[in-house]
Amino acid sequence: MKSDKIIEEVLSEIEKHEGKMSRRDAMKFLAASPIAASVLASSISTTDAQASSNVTGKIVIVGGGLAGVSTAAKLCNSLSNPNVTIIEPNPNSISYQPGQTLIGGGVWQKSDIEYKIEDHLPKEVKWIKDSVVSFDPENNKVKLSKGEEITYDYLVVATGLMLNYGAIKGLEGEITSSGDNAVVRQKVGKNGVYSIYFADGAVDTYKGIQELIEKAKVHNGPEKLQAYFTDPNTPIKCGGAPKKIMYLTHDRLVKAGVRDKVDLIFCPSGSKMFGVPEYHEAILAQFKARGFKWEYKTNLVAIDTEKKIATFQKNWLEKGEYDEDLKEYTMVPMFKDVERKYDFIHITPPQKASDIVGKSPIGSSKGWVPVVQETLQHVKYKNVFSLGDIAALPMGKTGGSIRKQYGVLADNLIAVMEKKEKLPSAYHGYTVCPLITSIGTVMLAEFDWTSKPTPSFPLDPTQERWIWWLLKVYALKPMTIYGMLAGRA
């Protein structure tokens, strides 16, 4: 990918979307800013990569999203004679999911995140437009929904995860971010219930925020309107998204002059805002400055969409019997259901591996594909690798994580093909969360498995900055679509 192509795409984004920077100012920024130069340099290859290995073998990749296509591209760039097949039924499987938050906040349109897989698959890749229904790693084959069996020498599992709305009593459906969502939209996307976790739901969410604003304008009661934002007790993709949409809702209410009429309440199922202490403290400070409310250890378990009542399970620990040997009290888990009346609720659904993967021989007791977290190689089947949302990795379910994972996976897969005993590359858990805090500011939270900030730039990573808004809104999508999907970034 040539550098001028990435830059032109960045400038195109600036022209398409409302912002604080003209094309002329953007050109000056890109030319003068060392940070912008560093970001672009990290995602640009000005010359085509040279294939480095003559090894051969049939590689099958299950899943044609960001993780699968980026891996396919990297393998094709690195092998002299690539034999790569992707199995993916959805022609729009590589939608730019990080943009769903911006759609929900009214900054982007749904069309801004839609792409066709055929426009980004390397020419060497064979695309099978079908779904895998079973895995047989003992015999190196998978079975498709139409009955065909596909054999492989090496397998990459990049199926993503499922949005399990049906785990909440009162809702139905288990869906992906793009594709058929009719069963979920029977209840979600109307009557005060919204969710940005699928593309159509993000469109509905912005409409819901506008409805909340209109309701607030005519609201004169003694009690404020109640807007809740949930965060479930399962691993989720983009852990910052439940907070991002609350920040954006706050900003829209402020701009409409009705923020004082609405309580914004965040309900995380855990006891922290963020797993990294520095970011936890920064978010708490931001919440306090904006007048947000929050209730820790509060998990949404049921909802009555007609009566607009959400049921949360609150959990805590109480002292039990005293242990004479340990000289301490045992702590007894306690649970209680509490009902909350809402005017607006944003639901982050419980998330899981699909049963086809999770309950297969390559799955695990928790559903996710168990891999050695540094090498991304399956713990049992050495010719199987996995990455992205489906892999059993701590803190790894973001596009920024995939950006670091797919190169590691490709290097290690090729090493296995070459019969090397030691795998050369390691993933150290890098994750990035561009936490949108307003329309115009972002806190760029970078971290890894040390649970410490790992900033790429010499700036305090706990601070909200306009420069990271520019990165989020204008640069990251071109870097992803024209960098990662080409196997270059």
ChimeraX attribute file (.defattr): number of C-alpha atoms within 10 A of each C-alpha:
attribute: neighborCount
match mode: 1-to-1
recipient: residues
	/A:1	19
	/A:2	13
	/A:3	14
	/A:4	11
	/A:5	14
	/A:6	22
	/A:7	19
	/A:8	13
	/A:9	18
	/A:10	25
	/A:11	20
	/A:12	15
	/A:13	19
	/A:14	20
	/A:15	14
	/A:16	11
	/A:17	14
	/A:18	12
	/A:19	16
	/A:20	11
	/A:21	13
	/A:22	13
	/A:23	14
	/A:24	9
	/A:25	11
	/A:26	17
	/A:27	15
	/A:28	11
	/A:29	16
	/A:30	18
	/A:31	11
	/A:32	11
	/A:33	10
	/A:34	12
	/A:35	17
	/A:36	18
	/A:37	13
	/A:38	13
	/A:39	17
	/A:40	23
	/A:41	13
	/A:42	13
	/A:43	22
	/A:44	21
	/A:45	17
	/A:46	13
	/A:47	10
	/A:48	10
	/A:49	13
	/A:50	10
	/A:51	15
	/A:52	11
	/A:53	17
	/A:54	12
	/A:55	14
	/A:56	15
	/A:57	15
	/A:58	15
	/A:59	23
	/A:60	27
	/A:61	27
	/A:62	24
	/A:63	23
	/A:64	28
	/A:65	24
	/A:66	27
	/A:67	28
	/A:68	30
	/A:69	28
	/A:70	30
	/A:71	30
	/A:72	31
	/A:73	26
	/A:74	24
	/A:75	28
	/A:76	22
	/A:77	22
	/A:78	20
	/A:79	18
	/A:80	15
	/A:81	16
	/A:82	22
	/A:83	17
	/A:84	23
	/A:85	20
	/A:86	23
	/A:87	21
	/A:88	22
	/A:89	16
	/A:90	17
	/A:91	16
	/A:92	18
	/A:93	24
	/A:94	24
	/A:95	23
	/A:96	20
	/A:97	24
	/A:98	22
	/A:99	24
	/A:100	30
	/A:101	26
	/A:102	26
	/A:103	25
	/A:104	30
	/A:105	29
	/A:106	20
	/A:107	17
	/A:108	19
	/A:109	18
	/A:110	17
	/A:111	10
	/A:112	17
	/A:113	20
	/A:114	17
	/A:115	16
	/A:116	13
	/A:117	21
	/A:118	13
	/A:119	9
	/A:120	16
	/A:121	20
	/A:122	21
	/A:123	11
	/A:124	15
	/A:125	19
	/A:126	14
	/A:127	19
	/A:128	14
	/A:129	13
	/A:130	17
	/A:131	17
	/A:132	22
	/A:133	15
	/A:134	19
	/A:135	21
	/A:136	14
	/A:137	19
	/A:138	9
	/A:139	10
	/A:140	16
	/A:141	18
	/A:142	21
	/A:143	17
	/A:144	18
	/A:145	11
	/A:146	10
	/A:147	10
	/A:148	11
	/A:149	15
	/A:150	16
	/A:151	17
	/A:152	20
	/A:153	15
	/A:154	23
	/A:155	26
	/A:156	26
	/A:157	23
	/A:158	25
	/A:159	26
	/A:160	25
	/A:161	25
	/A:162	22
	/A:163	23
	/A:164	21
	/A:165	21
	/A:166	17
	/A:167	17
	/A:168	18
	/A:169	14
	/A:170	15
	/A:171	20
	/A:172	18
	/A:173	18
	/A:174	20
	/A:175	22
	/A:176	19
	/A:177	20
	/A:178	18
	/A:179	15
	/A:180	11
	/A:181	18
	/A:182	13
	/A:183	15
	/A:184	20
	/A:185	19
	/A:186	12
	/A:187	19
	/A:188	24
	/A:189	22
	/A:190	17
	/A:191	16
	/A:192	22
	/A:193	23
	/A:194	27
	/A:195	29
	/A:196	29
	/A:197	27
	/A:198	20
	/A:199	28
	/A:200	22
	/A:201	25
	/A:202	26
	/A:203	24
	/A:204	22
	/A:205	32
	/A:206	26
	/A:207	19
	/A:208	24
	/A:209	26
	/A:210	18
	/A:211	16
	/A:212	22
	/A:213	23
	/A:214	14
	/A:215	16
	/A:216	20
	/A:217	15
	/A:218	10
	/A:219	15
	/A:220	11
	/A:221	8
	/A:222	7
	/A:223	10
	/A:224	16
	/A:225	21
	/A:226	17
	/A:227	21
	/A:228	22
	/A:229	22
	/A:230	23
	/A:231	27
	/A:232	21
	/A:233	16
	/A:234	11
	/A:235	17
	/A:236	23
	/A:237	24
	/A:238	22
	/A:239	20
	/A:240	19
	/A:241	22
	/A:242	23
	/A:243	22
	/A:244	21
	/A:245	29
	/A:246	24
	/A:247	23
	/A:248	23
	/A:249	27
	/A:250	25
	/A:251	19
	/A:252	22
	/A:253	22
	/A:254	13
	/A:255	11
	/A:256	14
	/A:257	13
	/A:258	19
	/A:259	22
	/A:260	12
	/A:261	21
	/A:262	22
	/A:263	18
	/A:264	24
	/A:265	19
	/A:266	24
	/A:267	24
	/A:268	22
	/A:269	22
	/A:270	17
	/A:271	13
	/A:272	15
	/A:273	22
	/A:274	18
	/A:275	15
	/A:276	18
	/A:277	14
	/A:278	15
	/A:279	23
	/A:280	15
	/A:281	15
	/A:282	17
	/A:283	21
	/A:284	16
	/A:285	12
	/A:286	16
	/A:287	19
	/A:288	11
	/A:289	9
	/A:290	14
	/A:291	14
	/A:292	17
	/A:293	13
	/A:294	17
	/A:295	14
	/A:296	17
	/A:297	20
	/A:298	27
	/A:299	24
	/A:300	28
	/A:301	18
	/A:302	19
	/A:303	21
	/A:304	14
	/A:305	17
	/A:306	10
	/A:307	10
	/A:308	16
	/A:309	16
	/A:310	20
	/A:311	19
	/A:312	21
	/A:313	16
	/A:314	19
	/A:315	16
	/A:316	14
	/A:317	11
	/A:318	10
	/A:319	11
	/A:320	12
	/A:321	10
	/A:322	12
	/A:323	10
	/A:324	8
	/A:325	6
	/A:326	8
	/A:327	8
	/A:328	12
	/A:329	13
	/A:330	14
	/A:331	13
	/A:332	11
	/A:333	11
	/A:334	10
	/A:335	12
	/A:336	10
	/A:337	14
	/A:338	14
	/A:339	13
	/A:340	13
	/A:341	17
	/A:342	17
	/A:343	19
	/A:344	24
	/A:345	27
	/A:346	25
	/A:347	21
	/A:348	23
	/A:349	24
	/A:350	22
	/A:351	22
	/A:352	21
	/A:353	24
	/A:354	22
	/A:355	15
	/A:356	15
	/A:357	22
	/A:358	19
	/A:359	18
	/A:360	17
	/A:361	16
	/A:362	26
	/A:363	23
	/A:364	15
	/A:365	9
	/A:366	12
	/A:367	21
	/A:368	24
	/A:369	30
	/A:370	23
	/A:371	23
	/A:372	17
	/A:373	21
	/A:374	16
	/A:375	23
	/A:376	29
	/A:377	25
	/A:378	23
	/A:379	15
	/A:380	13
	/A:381	16
	/A:382	13
	/A:383	18
	/A:384	25
	/A:385	27
	/A:386	32
	/A:387	30
	/A:388	28
	/A:389	29
	/A:390	26
	/A:391	28
	/A:392	25
	/A:393	21
	/A:394	12
	/A:395	22
	/A:396	28
	/A:397	24
	/A:398	21
	/A:399	23
	/A:400	20
	/A:401	23
	/A:402	25
	/A:403	26
	/A:404	18
	/A:405	28
	/A:406	29
	/A:407	23
	/A:408	21
	/A:409	28
	/A:410	25
	/A:411	19
	/A:412	22
	/A:413	28
	/A:414	23
	/A:415	18
	/A:416	18
	/A:417	17
	/A:418	14
	/A:419	11
	/A:420	12
	/A:421	8
	/A:422	9
	/A:423	18
	/A:424	15
	/A:425	18
	/A:426	18
	/A:427	19
	/A:428	16
	/A:429	21
	/A:430	22
	/A:431	24
	/A:432	24
	/A:433	21
	/A:434	23
	/A:435	24
	/A:436	27
	/A:437	23
	/A:438	22
	/A:439	20
	/A:440	18
	/A:441	19
	/A:442	26
	/A:443	24
	/A:444	27
	/A:445	24
	/A:446	21
	/A:447	23
	/A:448	19
	/A:449	16
	/A:450	11
	/A:451	17
	/A:452	15
	/A:453	22
	/A:454	15
	/A:455	15
	/A:456	13
	/A:457	11
	/A:458	7
	/A:459	11
	/A:460	13
	/A:461	21
	/A:462	19
	/A:463	16
	/A:464	22
	/A:465	19
	/A:466	16
	/A:467	16
	/A:468	20
	/A:469	23
	/A:470	21
	/A:471	20
	/A:472	22
	/A:473	25
	/A:474	21
	/A:475	23
	/A:476	21
	/A:477	23
	/A:478	22
	/A:479	24
	/A:480	22
	/A:481	22
	/A:482	21
	/A:483	23
	/A:484	28
	/A:485	26
	/A:486	23
	/A:487	28
	/A:488	24
	/A:489	23
